Amino acid sequence: MVLKNHPLSGEERKIVSTRLYASEFLYFKKICEKEGKSVNTKLKEIILEEVKKRFGDILEGGKNG
C-alpha cells in the first residue's frame, strides 16, 4: 500500500528483523493482540517512538534531543 500524503512517500524502505525466544515472542504477540495491532505495526510504532525520542520529529523539523 502506497501512502500518497506520507512525507517519506517514494523513499526506499528497509527491512528490520531479529530473533526472539519463543516465550519472548509470545509475550510480545499478546501485547499486540491486546492493542489490536499486528506484530509489524507494533514494531514500527516502537521504532518510530525511539527515533522521535532521540532525534525529535525529524519529519516535521522538530527539536533534536
ABEGO torsion letter per residue (X at the ends): XBBAABAABGBBBBBBBBBBBAAAAAAAAAAAAAAGBBAAAAAAAAAAAAAAAAAEBAAAGBBBX
